[in-house]
Amino acid sequence: MIMTVRGGLRSFGRRTFASFAVRNYRWYFAGALVSNIGTWMQRTCQDWLVLVDLTDHSSTALGYVTALQFLAMPFLAPYAGAVVDRFAKRSVLRVTQALLGLNALWLWALIATHAVALWQVYLFAFAQGAITSFDSPARQAFVSEMVSRRLIPNAVGMNSMSFNAARIIGPGLAGLLIAAFGVGPGMLVNALSFAAMLAGLAMMSADELHPAEPRRGGGAAREGLSYVGHHPEILIIFVIAFMTGTFGMNFQITNATMATEVFGRGAAQYGALGTIMAVGTLGAAVIAARRRNPRVRTLMIGLVGFTAADTALALAPDYWVYAVLLVPTGLCALTVLTCANSAVQVASAPQLRGRVLALYAALTMGGTPIGAPIVGWVGDVLGPRWSLLVGSIGTGVTVVGVLFYYVVHEGLRFDRHGMHRPPGAVRPAG
């Protein structure tokens, strides 16, 4: 019995942490984990700074900050993807991580000297988004240079594990720091955490990377758009990711307003909500790391589950019920995002992967400038519960629309193997 359990645990570990067999990926994972903890601390501190210190619980102002963080992405994504495909991705990451660290350090200095104003937070949020427009596709595309194609789904899941393990630690720690010292220390930790990512990149062996052949020449940005337009199996995933990111993934706003306005809780309890939600997202990340192939069926199940869980959140009668419901909500949300990310990476041509992932990032995060102000405005006018229902309605419409597409579209099939075009089917134009 004991031997069977031990064998099962070893098998679980080998499959779940398969990418750790790659030395370069181990260094990347360690640096990203520390940096992600800092990122989640800053997000929590920044939300509290805007919602409590700089405004009188204005969810509209919080929506503007969230929107500005992603405003540049839709415009810069095609060019960012071209840069990522043309230059060494590790070099791009060195530049973007250093710039993100300086941006965070400057904002902390304003807070520490009591010189910060709301318009400055808006400005730094926009600058962070502009840099992230290049950083995000570089990080995602870099995964396929560290590991083999067979390990891409596992590495994507491991990246999500890192992000969500940090999500467990970061918000709770930030909440305690805010309650004891204010928002400044959490901001400083984030600024310093980028050094860990830079160190991880420096420790990698260039000889063990297998980069794609750089793409050069004109029309690089348009090439990525054309590639996606001619691959409906990728385009459908983009639609799902856009609707989920734009209307569903606004917990930076909804958790803050529900905790403070609906349930009357303070900084520590608000920070705890991010940690509790991360329990679900971490669980989904572990499952994703064990998933050998991304399937659209799994993605759709996750989307339906997210719609139902998000609706239940809006109807939660008290703080503790809301907190518990964040676990399945986080699990379903991350199931959608990890499946979509893995499917896009596997389906994309290696030499165009940077451009495709830049467009993917523009849709998942660049839709926030549309969704966040709407969600913030709805929260101010109709109440925080309705800001959650906006997400439920948006993802619910997406479920119906995608299923309708599968029913009426004769060129694609949706079965237990995922989405595919059967032999003899005519490829749709465009």
Secondary structure by P-SEA (a helix, b strand, c coil): caaaaaaaaaaaaaaaacccccaaaaaaaaaaaaaaaaaaaaaaaaaaaaacccccccaaaaaaaaaaaccccccaaaaaaaaaacccaaaaaaaaaaaaaaaaaaaaaaaaaccccaaaaaaaaaaaaaaaaaaaaaaaaaccccccccaaaaaaaaaaaaaaaaaaccaaaaaaaaacccccaaaaaaaaaaaaaaaaaaacccccccccccccccaaaaaaaaaaaacaaaaaaaaaaaaaaacccccccaaaaaacccccccaaaaaaaaaaaaaaaaaaaaaaaacccccaaaaaaaaaaaaaaaaaaaacccaaaaaaaaaaaaaaaaaaaaaaaaaaaaaccccaaaaaaaaaaaaacccccccaaaaaaaaaaccaaaaaaaaaaaaaaaaaaaaaaaaacccccccccccccccccccccc
